Amino acid sequence: MTISVFDLFSVGIGPSSSHTVGPMRAASVFVDDVRDAGVLDAVAALDVDLYGSLAATGRGHGTMTAVLLGLEGYRPEEILPEEVEERLGALAATGTLRFGRGVSLRFAVDDIALHPLTVLERHTNGMRFAVRDAVGEVLHEAVFYSVGGGFVVREDGTPVARTGPVVPDAAVPLPFRTAAELLGHCRAEGVPFSGVMLRNELVTRSEDEVRSGLLHIRDVMEACKNSSLERTGPLPGGLDVRRRAPAWHTRLRAEDPDRDPKFWQEWVNLVALAVNEENASGGRVVTAPTNGAAGIIPAVMFYATHYGPGMDAATPEQRDEVVVRFLLAAGAVGVLYKEQASISGAEVGCQGEVGSASSMAAAGLAEVLGGTPEQVENAAEIAMEHNLGLTCDPIGGLVQIPCIERNAIAAAKAINAAKMALWGDGTHRVSLDEVIVTMRETGRDMSSKYKETALGGLAVNVVEC
């Protein structure tokens, strides 16, 4: 399957792409399967089983409630936060699920069976759905895996389409799965990373559709940040983590009214924190490429559009062009991680989430700052090289500590990686492909307790309350 930039950047709700967005998507697809099988009207009972990391950290990640919403037919790219609150309130009050929006079943969060110590064969984020008739006979059942970034596959590995048709590699003009192949296309065609990605996107969309779609992604990222700046009170979940973004924003507007370049890092930190505080609140967010790492690319893109050369006098159209090229270049690098390794914290640790996002952001920034394809590849390599081994050990299974601050740190890493690459000529000793393979192997060797299970690291060494 050819991975689209719109697969890597998709709209969903917080707090987790693999534990919230993916399960909701899988559940809604299961409803479609039941309807397509012609047995929806005969459904009288429902079974839901969650395995591995989904079961171990599901409560903190909102997995169970996301599944319920998906079983009602809601999809993560369409549902709004106010709809989430309304439906979850009704479910809690009545204990009745509207399966497929039409069949009323007595089913609640506590009816979901959790198997945290059982890992299914394909991935640690496994889930099984089954519906039965009035005499208990199984009408339809299916197994899905949420493999990171909201991507979902069926039991046989077939991907569930997210933003459009599944496109085979042979259908695109410039297929690639390694950085070496990507660089080869750049040299042969005389185009940057963004140009390769754009040509492949044009198989299913017009250039205007690609451009408007990416600007919509930018707008959702901006709305996510702005929504966070309006929220008050501690983050939900019981850790009593205070929101910092609103107060920081007030202070920055007072201390830096004219956007002095010396404050660039404070603004980058603010954007990263704001996006991830909104994600932790269950708000509307863009997987970039995951929810847990959703603040990195918006923060670095903010740097590109506000502190890049000539940006102080840029027109809105010029800023839009920077955004489109940035996201296409970042998306090209995201393809490499999906093809060769993983963006799932439950599979390879946080190096697959925050590390991949930092690498993607570094590539996007290096390109819009004028880097050659070789410099862009170097920027992506530097950023990931210094995120290798990053564990996923959120306290209480909540996407808060260390996740929120980690996004700000990784955004700064991405900016520094791009600057370091641009001071070179693109020649470097370690290739991006070698680093990606190393990340994959490091994740394979990493103890499972450090891979989104809440069984190790900060998750057990910090008292929750």
N, C-alpha and C positions, 0 to 999 in steps of 0.2 A: 504494500500500500504506500502511495506517495503521501507524505505528511504535508498538510497545508499550514501556512502561517496562521490561518484561522482555527486550526486545531490546537496550535500552541497557545494562541491568545483567544480564549473564549470567555464569554460572560457567564458568571455563576454566582452562587452565594457562599459566604463563609461558614465555618472557618477553615475548611480543608477541601482541596480539589480531589484527593484520593479517597477521603473518608466521608465527605459530604456530597460534593458534586457528582463523583463517580457512582456511588450507591443510589443517589436519586435518579441519575440517568439510567442505570441498570434496571431499577424498579419500574420506571416508566416504560422502558422497552419491553419488559416482561408483560406489562398490561397490554401493550400492542400485540405481543405474541398471542396472548389469550384471546384477544378480540379477533385476530386474524384466523385463529384456529376454530372460531365459531362456537366457543364454549362459555363466553362471558356470562350469559344469562343463567347458566347452570351452576355457577360458582356459589358454594355455600360455606366454605371454610378456606383458610389460608395458613400456610406455613412459611416462616422466614428463619433462615439460619445464617449467622455471621461467623466467620472463621478468622483465626490468626490475629493480625493487627487490627482488623475492623472490630473484632470482639474485644480485644485488650484495651483499646483506647477510644472505642466508639462513643462512649458517653460524653467524654470531653470534646470530641470532634463533631458532635451532633449527628452521628451516623444513623442512629435509630429513627430520629424524627425525620431525617432526610429520606430514609427508606419509606416511611409512611406517606410523605408528600409525593414521592415518586409513584407509589402504588395508587394514589388518588389521580394520577395522570399528569402531575405537574412536572415540568422540565426545568433544569437549573438555569438555562439561558433565557427563560421567559418569565419565571416567577419573580415577583417583586417582594422586598422585605415585608411590606405591610400585609401581603397575602400570606406569607409565612406565619406571621404572628396571628392572623385571623384564623387560619386553618388549624394551627397547633393548639390554639385556645379552644376551638370547637372539639377537636379530638380529645383533649384532656377532659373537657367537661362532659362529653357524651360517651366516650369509649367506643365510638362507632366510626369505622373507616368507610369512605365512599370509594370502593375499589373501582378504578376506571371511571370515576365520576358517576357511576350508575348503580352499583351493587353495594348495599349496606351490609357490613360485616362487623361483628363484635371483635375488635382487634385493637390493641394498644401497644405502647413501647414494651411493657413487661411481657408481652406474648412473643417477642423476638427471642429466639434461642441463641445464646452466645457460647462459642467454642474457642476461647483464647489460646488454648494449647494445641489446637488442631490446625495444621496448615495444609491446605489442599495442594495438589501437585504443581499447578502452574504458577501460583503467586500467593503471597501471604494475605493479600486482601481478597479473600474469596467469599462469595455469598450464594445461597441457594434459595430459590423461590418455588413454591408449589401451591396449586389450588385444587381443592377437592369438591366433590358434589355432596348432596345431602346424605348419602349413605357412606361417605368416606372414601370413595374411589378417586384416585388422582386423575384429574382432567388434563393437567399440563404442568410440567416442571422444567426448570432451567438453572444452570450454574453460570455465574458471571464472575469476572475478576476486574477490580479497579486497579489499574496498573500505573497510576500516577498522572497528575495533571488533568484529571477528569476523563482520561482515556479509559475505555471499557472494552474488554474482549469477552467472547463467549467461551464455553468450556473447551471447544476445539481450537481456540485461538483466533477465530474470526473477529475482526474489529467491528464495533458498533459505530456506525456513522454518526458524526457529531454536527458538522456544519454544512454538509453536502454529500454528494455521492462519494463512495470509496473509489479512488482513482489508482489503477495499477501503475507501477513504475514505467512500464513500456509506453504508457499513454502520454508521458511528459517529454519535452524535447531535451532536457538536461538533467537526467536522473543522477542522484548522488547519495551515498550513504557514508562516505568518509571525507575528511577535509582534503585529502589528496585529490579525490575526484572533483570536489568543489573547486579547488584551486585550478585544476586542469581545465574545467569549463571556463573559468574566469580568463585564463591565458588564451585559450583557443578562440573565445568569443569576444574578447576585449571588453568585458563587463565586470563590475564589482560583484560582491556577494549578493547585494540587493537585486542586481540585474538578473542573476541566475534564478533567484527565488521568484522574481516577477514573471519571468518567461514560463516557469512551471505553473504559476497561479493562473495564467491566461488560458490554460486548458479548460478551466471550468468557470471563469469569470472574465468580464471585460476589464480593461485597465481602469476605467472609471469606477467599476464595482470594487475592484481591489483597493483603489485609493479611498473611496468613501467608506468601505468596510474598516480599513485601518484607522481612518480618522474617527470613526465611531468608537473603536476600541480606545483610542486616546481620550475621547470625550467621557467614556465610562470610567476610565482611570481617574480623570480629573474630577468627575462627580463623586467618586469614591473618596478621594482625598477631601473634597469640600464638605461632604457629609460628615466625615470624621471630625472636622474642625468645629462642627456645630453640636457635637454630643457632649454630654456632661456625665459625671459620676464614674464610678469604677467600672472596669470591664466585667462582663458577666462570667459566671463559672465558679465563683467561690474563693478564688485566690486573692480577691480584693486588690488587683493590680490597678493602679491609678492611670488614667489617660494623661499623657503628656502633651500631645499634639496641640490642643486648643490653647493652652497657656504658652507654649513655645511660639505659636503663631502670633499671639498678641505681643509677646516680647520682641520678636523679630521685626514686626511691622513698626514698632517704636524705635528700635535700635538701627534698623536698616531701611528707612523709608525710600531711599533712592536706589536700592539694589546694588550696593557696593560689592565689587567682586571678592573682597576679602571675607565676605559672609557666605561664600558659595557652599561651604560644607554644612553650615547650619541649616540652609534651605534644603539641601539634599537630604540631610538627616530628618528634617521635618516631613518631607514628602514620604519617605520610607516609613517613618513611624505612623503617620496619619493613615496611610493605606492599610498597614497591618493592624492597626487598632480597629479600623472599620471591619476588616476581615474577622478579627477576633470577636467582634460584636454580631457576626452573622449577617453583615451587610452585603450589598451588591459589589462584586469585585471581579477583576479580570484575572484568570489564571495566567501567570506569566513566568515560567510555564506552569507553575502550581500556585495554589492559594497561599501556602506557607511561605513562599518566596515572592509574593505578589507586589511587594513594595520596591523591589530593586530596580526593575526596568523603568517604572514611572519616575523614580528618583533620578536615575542617570539620564533619562530622556529630558527631564526638567533641566538638568545641567546643560545638555546639548542645546536646548532651545532658548536658554537664558544666558549662558556664559560662553557659548561657542563663538568663534570669530564672526563678527558682524551681526551677532544676534541682538545687540542693543538697539540697532536701527532696522531690524528685519521687519518685513511686512507679514501680515497673517498668512499670506500665501507662501512666503518663503519658509515660515515656521512649519507650515503643513508639509512642505516638501521634505524638510528635515525629519519630521515624524515618520513619514511613509518610508523613507530610505532606512531610517534607524530600525524600524520594526521588521522590515524585510531582511535586513542584514542579520539582526538578532535571531529572527526566525530560521534563517539558514543554518546558524550554529545550533539552534535548538533541535533541528532535524538530526544532526550528528549524534546528539546525546540520546535521542529516542531510538535511533537506528543501531547504535553500537553499545549502549549501556542502559541507563534508566534514569528517569526523573522522579522516581518513587522513593520517598524517605523510608517507607516500610521495606523496601528491597535493598537499597544501598546506603541508607543513612542520609543525613541532611546535605552531604556533598552532592547528592543527586537533585536536590531542590534548590537550596541557596547557591551551591557551587555552580550548577548549570545556569541559573539566572544571572549570576555575576559574570560568567563567561559570555553569555549571550549579550548582556548589556555592554560589556567591554568591546565586543565586536561591533555592535551598533554604533557606539560612540566613536570608535576608531575610524569607521567608514565615513561618518558625517563630518568628521574633523579632517578628512582628506587623505586618509590612509590608503595605501595600496592593498590589494588582496592579501599579499604576504604579511603586511603589518597588521591587518585585521585578524588574520589567523593567529599571529603572534600574540595579540592582545587577548584573544579568547583563551589561548594556551596559558598565559601568565595568570589570568584570573582563576582558572580551574586548578592550576598547579598549587596554588596557595589556599585552596579549600579542600584539598585531599584529606580524607579521613574524618571529615566533619560528621559528628554523630547526631542522631535525632532522638532527643531525650526530654521532650516537653513535660514540665511539671504538671501533674494532674491530668495528663493527656490533653491539655489545653494548648492552643496555638498562640501562646502568650510569652512565656519565659522558657527558653531564651530567644524565641522566634522573632519577636518584634524588633529588639535591638540588633539581632543578627542581620536583619535586612539592611539596616542603616550601615553597619560595618561592611557588609558585602558590596553595597553601592559604592562606598569610598574605594574599596579594593578594585572595583571595575574601572572607575575613573583613573586610578593610578596605573592600572594595567594598560589602559589605552594610551596614556601619556608615555609610559615607558616604551611601548611598542613603536610609537610615533617618533621617538628619539633614535630608534634604530632603523635599519634598512630592510627589515623583514627577515633577515637571516638569523636563525637561532638554532640551538643544539637539540632541543626537545620539541617534537611536533605535537600539534593538537591531537592528532589521532593517538599518539602514544600516551598522552595524558588521559584521554577518554578511556582507553583500555585499562589504564592503571586505576582509574576511578571505579570502573566496573569490577576489577579484580579485588580492589580494596573493600568494596561493598560486599563481595562474596565472602571474604575472609572475616569481616566484621562480626562480632558477636551479635546474636539476634536481640539481646537486651538493649543494644544501642540503635535499633532500627524501628522506632515508632511503636514500641511496646509498653513504654512507661515502666520498664523493669530494671533500668539502669541509669547511671549518670545523675544528672540533676533531678530526674524524676523520682529517685529514691533517696538522694542525699540532702534534699531540701524538704523541710517539714511544710506541708501544705497549709496548715492553719494553726 
